[in-house]
Amino acid sequence: MDWLGHDRVSRRTLLHAGMLAGGAFAGRSLSAGEALSGGTAKQVVLLFMWGGPSQIDTFDPKPHAPKEIRGPFATIPTNVPGIQISEHFQQLAARSDKLCFIRSMTHDDPAHLSSAHTLLTGQLPPVNYSDNEPPSERDTPHMGSVMSALRPAVGALPSSVVMPWQVFHPSAPGGRAPGQHGGWLGRQYDPFYVLGDPNLPDWRVPALTLIDGQSPERLSARQQLLSTLETQQRRLGETQPARRITHEQSQAFGLLTSAVVRGAFDLQQETAATRDRYGRNIHGQCVLLARRLIDHGVPFVAVNWHNDGHNFWDTHGNNFNRLKDDLIPPSDRAFASLLDDLSASGKLQDTLVIWAGEFGRAPKINGSTGRDHHPRCYTSVFAGGGVKGGQIYGKSDEFAALPADSPVTPHDLAATVYHALGVPESLTLPDSTQRPHAVYSGRPLTSLFG
């Protein structure tokens, strides 16, 4: 028997859920003078294309460049006159009136790990230009962690969810990228990590899975029993009460026993046709799950490109076959389906969707028919959240090697996310030593908004 009673619950499950719940509920709400204002977005979906997608072969094609730069892909017109994208994004081409293509993204860091930190947080990492530095408590908090502090979710659901893994690169000595957790805000602000492949028939959210033989009802009964014992001991004046449930553990009980939480994460509630439309693959089902979480009011959801066993969008070799066969089709299908569903439900205006990698790829094709790292110029895509669709922001040069107009940094991208959510530009948040840190370090692209 453990301290919860006869029906033993996995302590690892409970503590893990409690830590995640701490990030979801222990919000550091804004004061009345700092109330969120100015933006129309209430929620965010970040589609992180880990590895660095090629701008030329996706959303900034160069059909008039030499073949060794333009590559074999053709361009196709979109439903917005004058905007063309890669032939392999046919579904997004038909929905470009909802998209804003930022073709002048730029920075100077070619390392996966440190540049991922910058993209995911909007701030430089503790060690820049480095694939050697793993996560640390000195990291700036993930954007979702910041939103957990500023806009805690109501009820049992977490306020920030990341799936289906924390990005890791096998070729980087540091391994896991920094900037994916609560950082200097503290571990209680870590996102709720939803791990694994939701396309598998027997998949369940690991952090919400009770051990065999346990049920939410029995776990709830154990919590009630322990609370009753504590109350009785306090009434009797006991000086050494039994072990009490901590704040985080109490939240974990709620997370593990909530029918609302279980329902929000239950893809079986979707029709087979809907699941097929998003794509019966790990990315498609993660994006569908992101839409379910948005429907249930979760403020921030990030879908990281998954561990596909082929170095993700990091296409140093075999770039064109990888893009055509493995990378673009699931991304195109899932993003288009997400746009359709958010539009149909009326939630697109309130939900900012971002498609972005940590950098782009070199204009010149290398000897392995791939493209190498290129942070100097690449493309990201915005939709919803008050952003005007059917537009291009910025411009690259004739080879997509450098911005030709209106350069945008990852700091600006994060600032634009915060602006869309109504976060004041002057806002600071304290770390564990009460040292204030500015939330913004870039300029928001206010002209994107209608």
C-alpha positions as CSV (number, residue, x, y, z in Angstrom):
1,M,0.0,0.0,0.0
2,D,1.3,3.5,-0.7
3,W,0.1,6.8,0.7
4,L,-2.8,7.0,-1.8
5,G,-4.4,3.8,-0.5
6,H,-4.7,0.2,-1.4
7,D,-5.0,0.8,-5.2
8,R,-1.5,1.7,-6.1
9,V,-1.0,4.5,-8.7
10,S,2.2,4.9,-10.5
11,R,4.0,7.6,-8.6
12,R,6.0,8.6,-11.7
13,T,2.7,9.1,-13.5
14,L,1.3,11.3,-10.7
15,L,4.4,13.4,-10.2
16,H,4.9,13.8,-14.0
17,A,1.3,14.9,-14.4
18,G,1.6,17.2,-11.4
19,M,4.7,18.9,-12.9
20,L,2.9,19.4,-16.2
21,A,-0.2,20.6,-14.4
22,G,1.9,23.1,-12.5
23,G,2.8,24.7,-15.9
24,A,-0.8,24.6,-16.8
25,F,-2.4,26.1,-13.7
26,A,0.1,28.0,-11.6
27,G,-0.3,31.1,-13.8
28,R,1.5,34.4,-13.1
29,S,-1.4,36.4,-14.2
30,L,-1.0,40.0,-15.5
31,S,-1.9,42.8,-13.2
32,A,-4.8,45.0,-14.0
33,G,-2.5,47.6,-15.5
34,E,-1.0,45.0,-17.7
35,A,-4.1,43.3,-19.0
36,L,-3.8,41.6,-22.4
37,S,-5.0,44.1,-25.0
38,G,-4.5,45.1,-28.6
39,G,-4.5,41.7,-30.3
40,T,-7.5,39.6,-31.5
41,A,-5.9,36.2,-31.1
42,K,-6.8,34.1,-28.2
43,Q,-4.9,30.9,-29.1
44,V,-1.9,29.8,-31.0
45,V,-0.9,26.7,-33.1
46,L,2.8,26.5,-33.8
47,L,3.8,24.1,-36.6
48,F,7.6,23.7,-36.1
49,M,9.3,22.2,-39.1
50,W,12.3,21.0,-37.3
51,G,15.4,20.7,-39.5
52,G,15.0,23.8,-41.7
53,P,12.8,23.6,-44.8
54,S,14.1,24.9,-48.1
55,Q,12.5,28.2,-48.9
56,I,13.0,27.8,-52.7
57,D,11.3,24.4,-52.8
58,T,8.4,25.4,-50.6
59,F,7.0,28.9,-50.5
60,D,9.6,31.2,-52.2
61,P,10.3,29.5,-55.6
62,K,12.7,31.0,-58.1
63,P,11.5,29.8,-61.5
64,H,13.9,32.1,-63.4
65,A,17.0,31.2,-61.5
66,P,19.6,28.8,-62.9
67,K,18.7,25.1,-62.6
68,E,21.4,24.5,-60.0
69,I,19.5,26.9,-57.8
70,R,15.8,26.6,-58.8
71,G,15.9,22.8,-58.6
72,P,13.5,20.4,-60.5
73,F,10.2,21.6,-58.9
74,A,7.7,23.6,-60.9
75,T,5.7,26.5,-59.5
76,I,1.9,26.7,-59.4
77,P,-0.4,29.7,-59.1
78,T,-2.4,30.0,-55.9
79,N,-5.9,31.3,-55.5
80,V,-4.3,34.8,-55.0
81,P,-3.3,36.5,-58.2
82,G,0.5,37.0,-58.3
83,I,1.4,34.5,-55.6
84,Q,3.1,31.3,-56.7
85,I,4.4,28.4,-54.5
86,S,5.9,24.9,-55.0
87,E,3.8,22.5,-57.1
88,H,3.8,20.1,-54.2
89,F,1.7,22.4,-51.9
90,Q,-1.4,22.0,-54.0
91,Q,-3.8,22.1,-51.0
92,L,-2.3,25.2,-49.6
93,A,-2.2,26.8,-53.0
94,A,-6.0,26.6,-53.0
95,R,-6.1,28.3,-49.6
96,S,-3.5,31.0,-50.0
97,D,-6.1,33.7,-49.5
98,K,-5.8,32.7,-45.8
99,L,-2.0,32.7,-45.7
100,C,0.7,35.4,-45.2
101,F,4.1,34.3,-46.6
102,I,7.0,36.0,-44.9
103,R,9.8,35.6,-47.4
104,S,12.5,37.7,-45.7
105,M,13.2,35.7,-42.5
106,T,16.8,36.0,-41.5
107,H,19.4,35.5,-38.9
108,D,23.1,34.4,-38.8
109,D,23.1,31.2,-36.7
110,P,23.5,28.0,-38.8
111,A,23.4,25.6,-35.7
112,H,20.2,23.6,-35.2
113,L,20.1,23.7,-31.4
114,S,20.8,27.4,-30.7
115,S,18.7,28.6,-33.6
116,A,15.8,26.4,-32.4
117,H,16.0,28.2,-29.1
118,T,15.8,31.6,-30.8
119,L,12.7,30.6,-32.9
120,L,10.8,28.9,-30.0
121,T,11.5,31.7,-27.5
122,G,12.1,34.9,-29.4
123,Q,15.4,35.4,-27.5
124,L,19.0,34.4,-28.1
125,P,20.1,31.2,-26.2
126,P,22.7,31.2,-23.4
127,V,25.2,29.9,-25.9
128,N,24.6,31.0,-29.5
129,Y,26.0,29.4,-32.7
130,S,26.1,26.1,-31.0
131,D,25.0,22.5,-31.5
132,N,26.8,21.5,-28.3
133,E,24.6,23.1,-25.6
134,P,21.6,21.1,-24.3
135,P,18.6,22.6,-22.5
136,S,19.3,24.4,-19.2
137,E,17.5,26.5,-16.6
138,R,19.2,29.5,-18.2
139,D,17.1,29.1,-21.3
140,T,14.4,31.6,-22.1
141,P,11.0,30.0,-21.7
142,H,9.2,28.5,-24.7
143,M,6.5,30.8,-26.0
144,G,4.0,28.3,-24.7
145,S,5.5,28.5,-21.2
146,V,5.2,32.3,-21.3
147,M,1.6,32.0,-22.2
148,S,1.1,29.6,-19.4
149,A,2.3,32.3,-17.1
150,L,0.3,35.1,-18.7
151,R,-2.9,33.3,-19.7
152,P,-3.5,30.1,-17.6
153,A,-6.2,27.8,-19.0
154,V,-9.5,27.6,-17.2
155,G,-10.4,24.2,-15.7
156,A,-8.4,21.0,-15.8
157,L,-6.9,21.3,-19.3
158,P,-3.2,22.5,-19.6
159,S,-2.5,25.9,-21.0
160,S,0.4,24.8,-23.2
161,V,0.8,21.5,-25.1
162,V,3.8,20.3,-27.1
163,M,3.7,17.2,-29.2
164,P,4.8,14.5,-30.3
165,W,8.3,14.9,-28.7
166,Q,10.9,17.4,-27.6
167,V,13.0,18.0,-30.7
168,F,16.4,16.2,-30.8
169,H,19.1,16.0,-33.5
170,P,21.3,12.9,-33.6
171,S,24.1,14.9,-35.4
172,A,24.2,17.6,-32.7
173,P,26.5,16.9,-29.7
174,G,24.0,18.7,-27.5
175,G,21.2,16.4,-28.6
176,R,18.0,18.0,-27.5
177,A,17.4,21.6,-28.5
178,P,17.2,24.2,-25.7
179,G,14.2,26.6,-25.4
180,Q,11.6,23.9,-25.2
181,H,10.6,24.2,-21.5
182,G,10.0,26.7,-18.7
183,G,13.6,27.8,-18.6
184,W,14.2,30.6,-16.1
185,L,10.5,30.8,-15.3
186,G,10.8,27.3,-13.6
187,R,9.8,23.8,-14.4
188,Q,6.2,24.4,-13.2
189,Y,5.8,26.3,-16.5
190,D,7.0,23.4,-18.7
191,P,4.5,22.6,-21.4
192,F,2.4,19.5,-21.2
193,Y,4.3,17.1,-23.4
194,V,2.1,14.7,-25.4
195,L,4.5,12.0,-26.6
196,G,4.3,9.2,-29.1
197,D,2.4,8.6,-32.4
198,P,-1.3,9.3,-32.2
199,N,-1.8,7.5,-35.5
200,L,-1.2,4.2,-33.7
201,P,-4.5,2.3,-32.9
202,D,-3.6,1.8,-29.2
203,W,-2.0,5.2,-28.6
204,R,-2.8,7.0,-25.4
205,V,-1.4,10.2,-23.8
206,P,1.4,8.8,-21.6
207,A,1.0,11.5,-19.0
208,L,-2.7,10.7,-18.6
209,T,-2.4,7.0,-18.5
210,L,-3.1,5.2,-15.2
211,I,-1.6,1.9,-14.4
212,D,-3.6,-1.3,-15.2
213,G,-6.5,-1.9,-12.8
214,Q,-6.8,1.8,-11.8
215,S,-9.7,4.0,-12.9
216,P,-10.3,7.7,-12.6
217,E,-13.1,7.0,-10.2
218,R,-10.9,5.0,-7.9
219,L,-8.1,7.5,-8.0
220,S,-10.6,10.3,-7.2
221,A,-11.8,8.3,-4.3
222,R,-8.3,7.9,-3.0
223,Q,-7.8,11.7,-3.2
224,Q,-11.1,12.3,-1.3
225,L,-10.1,9.8,1.4
226,L,-6.7,11.4,1.9
227,S,-8.2,14.9,2.1
228,T,-10.7,13.7,4.7
229,L,-7.9,12.2,6.8
230,E,-6.0,15.5,6.6
231,T,-9.0,17.4,7.7
232,Q,-9.6,15.1,10.7
233,Q,-6.0,15.4,11.7
234,R,-6.1,19.2,11.6
235,R,-9.3,19.1,13.8
236,L,-7.6,16.8,16.3
237,G,-4.6,19.1,16.5
238,E,-2.1,16.6,15.2
239,T,1.3,18.1,15.0
240,Q,2.6,15.6,12.5
241,P,-0.1,15.2,9.9
242,A,0.0,12.5,7.3
243,R,1.7,13.4,4.1
244,R,-0.4,16.1,2.4
245,I,-1.2,16.4,-1.3
246,T,0.9,19.3,-2.7
247,H,-0.6,21.9,-5.0
248,E,0.9,20.3,-8.0
249,Q,-0.3,16.8,-7.0
250,S,-3.8,18.1,-6.4
251,Q,-3.8,19.5,-9.9
252,A,-2.4,16.2,-11.2
253,F,-5.4,14.4,-9.6
254,G,-7.7,16.7,-11.6
255,L,-5.8,16.1,-14.8
256,L,-5.8,12.3,-14.4
257,T,-9.5,12.1,-13.4
258,S,-11.1,14.7,-15.7
259,A,-13.5,13.4,-18.3
260,V,-13.1,16.8,-20.1
261,V,-9.3,16.3,-20.4
262,R,-9.7,12.7,-21.6
263,G,-12.2,13.8,-24.1
264,A,-10.1,16.6,-25.5
265,F,-7.2,14.2,-26.2
266,D,-9.4,11.4,-27.6
267,L,-9.0,11.2,-31.4
268,Q,-11.5,8.3,-31.4
269,Q,-14.2,10.9,-31.2
270,E,-13.3,12.2,-34.6
271,T,-14.9,10.5,-37.7
272,A,-12.8,8.3,-39.9
273,A,-13.3,10.7,-42.7
274,T,-11.9,13.6,-40.7
275,R,-8.9,11.6,-39.6
276,D,-8.3,10.6,-43.2
277,R,-8.5,14.2,-44.3
278,Y,-5.7,15.3,-41.9
279,G,-3.6,12.3,-43.0
280,R,-3.2,8.9,-41.3
281,N,0.3,9.7,-40.2
282,I,1.9,11.1,-37.1
283,H,2.0,14.7,-38.2
284,G,-1.5,14.7,-39.6
285,Q,-3.0,13.2,-36.4
286,C,-0.9,15.6,-34.2
287,V,-2.4,18.6,-36.1
288,L,-5.9,17.1,-35.8
289,L,-5.2,16.7,-32.0
290,A,-4.0,20.4,-32.0
291,R,-7.4,21.4,-33.5
292,R,-9.3,19.4,-30.8
293,L,-7.3,21.2,-28.1
294,I,-8.0,24.6,-29.7
295,D,-11.7,23.6,-29.7
296,H,-11.4,22.9,-26.0
297,G,-9.8,26.2,-25.2
298,V,-6.1,25.4,-24.8
299,P,-4.3,28.7,-25.4
300,F,-1.0,27.4,-27.0
301,V,-0.4,24.2,-28.9
302,A,2.9,23.3,-30.7
303,V,3.4,20.5,-33.1
304,N,7.0,19.7,-33.6
305,W,8.0,17.8,-36.8
306,H,8.4,14.3,-35.5
307,N,11.3,11.9,-35.4
308,D,11.0,10.4,-38.9
309,G,14.4,8.6,-38.8
310,H,15.7,10.7,-41.7
311,N,16.9,13.9,-40.1
312,F,13.5,15.7,-40.5
313,W,13.6,18.8,-42.8
314,D,17.4,18.8,-42.6
315,T,17.8,17.7,-46.2
316,H,21.6,17.9,-46.9
317,G,21.1,15.0,-49.3
318,N,18.2,13.7,-51.4
319,N,16.4,17.0,-50.8
320,F,13.9,16.7,-53.7
321,N,12.7,13.2,-53.2
322,R,12.4,13.7,-49.4
323,L,10.4,16.8,-49.9
324,K,8.2,15.4,-52.7
325,D,7.5,12.0,-51.1
326,D,7.9,12.4,-47.3
327,L,7.8,16.0,-46.0
328,I,5.6,18.2,-48.1
329,P,2.5,15.9,-48.6
330,P,1.7,15.4,-44.9
331,S,2.5,19.1,-44.1
332,D,0.3,20.4,-46.9
333,R,-2.6,18.1,-46.1
334,A,-2.6,18.7,-42.3
335,F,-2.1,22.5,-42.6
336,A,-4.9,22.8,-45.2
337,S,-7.3,20.7,-43.1
338,L,-6.6,22.8,-40.0
339,L,-7.4,26.0,-41.9
340,D,-10.6,24.5,-43.2
341,D,-11.8,23.4,-39.8
342,L,-10.9,26.6,-38.0
343,S,-12.6,28.6,-40.7
344,A,-15.7,26.4,-40.6
345,S,-15.9,26.8,-36.8
346,G,-15.3,30.5,-36.8
347,K,-12.1,30.1,-34.8
348,L,-9.5,31.1,-37.4
349,Q,-9.9,34.8,-36.5
350,D,-9.1,33.9,-32.9
351,T,-6.3,31.4,-33.6
352,L,-2.9,32.4,-34.9
353,V,-1.2,29.5,-36.9
354,I,2.5,29.7,-37.6
355,W,4.5,27.4,-40.0
356,A,8.2,27.8,-39.5
357,G,11.6,26.1,-39.2
358,E,14.7,27.3,-37.4
359,F,16.4,28.4,-40.7
360,G,16.2,27.8,-44.5
361,R,18.5,26.0,-47.0
362,A,21.3,27.2,-49.3
363,P,20.2,28.3,-52.8
364,K,22.9,26.2,-54.5
365,I,22.2,22.5,-54.7
366,N,25.2,20.5,-53.3
367,G,26.8,17.3,-54.7
368,S,24.4,15.1,-52.8
369,T,21.3,16.7,-54.5
370,G,20.6,18.4,-51.2
371,R,20.8,21.8,-49.7
372,D,22.9,22.9,-46.7
373,H,22.0,25.1,-43.8
374,H,21.1,28.7,-44.7
375,P,19.9,31.1,-42.0
376,R,20.4,34.3,-44.0
377,C,17.1,34.0,-45.9
378,Y,14.1,31.7,-45.5
379,T,10.3,31.7,-45.3
380,S,7.7,31.3,-42.6
381,V,3.9,31.4,-42.9
382,F,1.2,33.0,-40.8
383,A,-2.6,32.5,-40.8
384,G,-5.5,33.6,-38.7
385,G,-5.3,35.5,-35.5
386,G,-6.2,38.7,-37.2
387,V,-3.4,38.4,-39.9
388,K,-4.6,39.4,-43.3
389,G,-4.5,36.5,-45.7
390,G,-3.4,36.5,-49.4
391,Q,-0.3,38.6,-48.8
392,I,3.5,38.4,-49.0
393,Y,5.6,40.2,-46.4
394,G,9.1,41.0,-47.3
395,K,11.1,39.9,-50.3
396,S,14.1,37.8,-51.0
397,D,16.7,38.4,-53.7
398,E,16.8,36.6,-57.1
399,F,18.2,33.5,-55.5
400,A,16.5,33.6,-52.1
401,A,20.0,34.0,-50.6
402,L,19.4,37.3,-48.7
403,P,16.4,39.5,-47.9
404,A,15.9,42.2,-50.5
405,D,13.3,44.0,-48.5
406,S,11.9,44.2,-44.9
407,P,14.1,41.6,-43.1
408,V,12.4,39.7,-40.3
409,T,14.2,37.9,-37.5
410,P,13.0,35.1,-35.2
411,H,12.8,37.8,-32.5
412,D,10.3,39.7,-34.6
413,L,8.3,36.5,-35.3
414,A,7.9,35.9,-31.6
415,A,7.1,39.6,-31.0
416,T,4.4,39.3,-33.6
417,V,2.9,36.3,-31.8
418,Y,2.9,38.2,-28.5
419,H,1.4,41.2,-30.2
420,A,-1.4,39.1,-31.8
421,L,-2.2,37.8,-28.3
422,G,-2.3,41.3,-26.8
423,V,0.9,41.0,-24.7
424,P,2.2,44.5,-23.9
425,E,5.6,45.4,-25.4
426,S,6.8,46.7,-22.0
427,L,6.0,43.5,-20.1
428,T,8.7,41.8,-18.1
429,L,8.6,38.5,-16.2
430,P,10.7,37.6,-13.1
431,D,12.9,34.6,-12.9
432,S,13.4,32.6,-9.6
433,T,15.7,35.4,-8.2
434,Q,13.1,38.0,-9.1
435,R,15.3,39.4,-11.8
436,P,13.0,40.9,-14.6
437,H,13.3,39.7,-18.2
438,A,11.7,41.5,-21.1
439,V,9.2,39.3,-23.0
440,Y,9.8,41.1,-26.3
441,S,13.2,41.4,-28.0
442,G,12.0,42.1,-31.5
443,R,9.5,44.3,-33.3
444,P,6.0,43.0,-34.0
445,L,5.0,43.1,-37.6
446,T,1.9,45.2,-37.0
447,S,1.2,45.7,-40.7
448,L,0.3,42.0,-41.1
449,F,-2.9,42.6,-39.2
450,G,-6.2,43.7,-40.7
